[in-house]
Every structure is written in C-alpha cells, then in structure tokens.
C-alpha cells in the first residue's frame, strides 16, 4: 500500500468495541477493491468505476499536493473508500473535493462513512481553504451533520466546508 505510514486503527463509537476499521492509503488495483466496485455498480453507483478508470488512465492517482485516497479495512475486507482531490471544477489549488465515498452495505450505519469523511476533512484543513462535494440528495443530511453547508446555484457543488484563513 502506498503511504502505509498513515495507518490508523479506529473503533466506531456506534458499534461494539470488537468492530474496528483500519484506514490506510489505498491503491484501487486489488481484488478487494474490485469486489467493492462490483457492489457499488449493483446498487447503481458508478463512483468506484470512475475512480478505477481515472487511476488506470493516470488521470487521477491522488498524488497532487494534499490529495489522498483512503481505504477502510475490516480484517481482509475493504469496507469503504473515500478520496480527497484538488477540486477540478475551480481555478487554483485552494479548493479540495471529497471524492468517491462508498461504504459497503454490510458496514453502513456503523460510523464508517463518518470516519472516512472526517479523515478527509482533517487532511483537507491542512492543504485547502475550502472543501467541496457533490452529494446525492439522500446524503445531504449526512454531510450537513458533519458540518458541511448546503450550496445553492453551483453546478458541481452541493455542500461546502470553509476552513478559514490558514486552514
């Protein structure tokens, strides 16, 4: 795994203490990722297909300043993913973007999505002034509970978190 120094075992507060996840930098080229990608496709979500395509083509390997792609492991199972990119829809490099958040159905409602996004937020506040996302309607409440503000009138942003001067 690239960046394996960023390994953080975390225990979800919403589940029993035995359920823990290890968050670490991810390369989406392994069978565990393929299984999660297939699950997302069967649910009608294409974000992990786009992630894999961007990685394979070299368009997006999460290697620019501040960027990272995280995987959450439950034992040998990849339970979820979430990335952070420089926002491609804005000029400059001061806007970050939450990318490709997906949690396996077996691990939803455990706090894992929150852990993944909070990990991205913490990294983003050191590199960006603003963090954007474009969330589906059913995820609006999730992002708002995490402190994102709803944005109206922008084509590629539904929610934004502003870190203020100096991050």
C-alpha positions in Angstrom: 0.0 0.0 0.0 1.2 3.5 -0.8 1.6 5.7 2.2 1.3 2.9 4.7 2.6 5.3 7.4 -0.9 6.7 7.6 -2.4 3.6 9.2 -5.0 4.5 11.8 -7.0 1.8 13.6 -10.3 3.3 14.6 -13.2 1.9 16.5 -16.6 3.1 15.6 -18.5 4.6 18.6 -21.8 3.4 17.1 -20.9 -0.3 17.2 -19.5 -2.8 19.7 -15.8 -2.4 20.5 -14.9 -5.5 18.6 -15.8 -3.8 15.3 -12.8 -1.8 14.2 -11.5 -0.5 10.9 -8.0 0.3 9.7 -7.8 3.3 7.5 -4.9 3.5 5.2 -3.9 4.9 1.8 -5.3 2.8 -1.0 -4.3 1.8 -4.5 -7.5 0.6 -6.2 -5.9 -2.2 -8.1 -6.6 -5.2 -5.9 -9.3 -7.9 -5.8 -10.8 -6.4 -2.6 -11.3 -3.1 -4.4 -12.8 -4.9 -7.4 -15.4 -6.6 -5.1 -16.4 -3.2 -3.6 -16.6 -1.7 -7.1 -18.9 -4.5 -8.2 -21.1 -4.0 -5.1 -21.4 -0.3 -5.9 -22.3 -1.0 -9.6 -25.0 -3.4 -8.5 -26.5 -0.6 -6.4 -26.5 1.7 -9.3 -23.5 3.8 -8.2 -20.6 4.5 -10.7 -18.2 6.4 -8.5 -15.8 3.4 -8.0 -15.9 2.6 -11.7 -14.9 6.3 -12.4 -12.2 6.0 -9.7 -10.7 2.8 -11.2 -10.8 4.3 -14.7 -9.1 7.5 -13.6 -6.4 5.6 -11.8 -5.8 3.2 -14.7 -5.6 6.0 -17.2 -3.3 8.1 -14.9 -5.8 11.0 -14.9 -6.2 10.7 -11.2 -3.8 8.9 -8.9 -4.4 11.2 -5.9 -0.7 12.3 -6.0 -1.0 16.1 -6.1 -0.3 18.3 -3.1 -2.9 17.5 -0.4 -4.6 14.6 -2.2 -5.1 11.1 -0.8 -7.2 8.0 -1.4 -8.2 6.1 1.7 -9.5 2.6 2.1 -11.1 1.3 5.3 -10.3 -2.3 6.1 -12.3 -4.7 8.3 -9.9 -7.6 8.5 -9.2 -8.6 4.9 -12.4 -7.0 3.6 -12.3 -3.5 2.0 -15.3 -2.0 3.7 -15.2 1.6 2.3 -13.3 4.2 0.3 -13.1 8.0 0.2 -10.7 10.3 -1.6 -9.5 13.9 -1.5 -8.6 15.8 -4.6 -7.8 19.3 -5.6 -11.2 20.3 -6.9 -11.0 20.2 -10.7 -14.1 22.5 -11.1 -12.3 25.5 -9.6 -9.3 27.5 -10.7 -6.3 27.4 -8.4 -5.4 24.9 -5.8 -7.2 26.2 -2.6 -10.4 24.1 -3.1 -10.3 20.4 -2.1 -13.0 17.9 -3.1 -14.4 14.8 -1.3 -14.3 12.1 -4.0 -15.7 8.6 -4.4 -17.2 8.0 -1.0 -18.7 4.5 -0.8 -19.3 2.1 2.1 -20.3 -1.5 1.7 -23.9 -2.2 2.7 -22.6 -4.6 5.4 -20.8 -1.7 7.1 -23.3 1.1 6.8 -24.7 2.7 9.9 -21.5 1.8 11.8 -19.9 5.2 11.7 -17.5 4.1 8.9 -18.7 6.8 6.4 -18.2 9.4 9.1 -14.7 8.1 9.9 -13.7 8.2 6.2 -15.0 11.8 5.6 -13.6 13.0 8.9 -10.2 11.7 7.8 -10.5 13.5 4.5 -11.6 16.7 6.3 -8.7 16.6 8.7 -6.2 16.2 5.8 -8.0 18.9 3.8 -7.8 21.5 6.5 -4.0 21.4 6.3 -3.9 21.9 2.5 -7.1 23.7 1.4 -9.1 26.8 2.4 -12.4 25.1 1.2 -13.7 21.5 0.9 -16.4 20.8 -1.6 -18.6 17.8 -2.5 -21.4 17.0 -4.8 -23.7 14.7 -2.9 -26.8 12.8 -3.9 -30.0 14.1 -2.3 -30.1 11.1 0.1 -26.7 12.0 1.5 -27.4 15.7 2.2 -28.2 15.1 5.9 -25.1 13.1 6.3 -22.8 15.9 5.1 -24.7 18.5 7.0 -24.3 16.6 10.2 -20.6 16.6 9.6 -20.5 20.4 9.3 -20.8 20.9 5.6 -23.1 23.8 4.5 -25.5 23.4 1.6 -24.6 25.4 -1.5 -27.2 26.6 -4.0 -26.7 27.7 -7.6 -23.4 25.9 -8.3 -23.4 23.1 -10.9 -20.8 20.9 -9.3 -21.1 21.6 -5.6 -24.0 20.7 -3.2 -22.1 21.2 0.0 -19.0 23.1 1.2 -16.9 23.3 4.3 -14.8 26.5 4.8 -11.7 26.2 6.9 -10.9 29.9 7.1 -7.6 31.7 6.6 -4.6 29.4 7.2 -6.7 26.2 7.2 
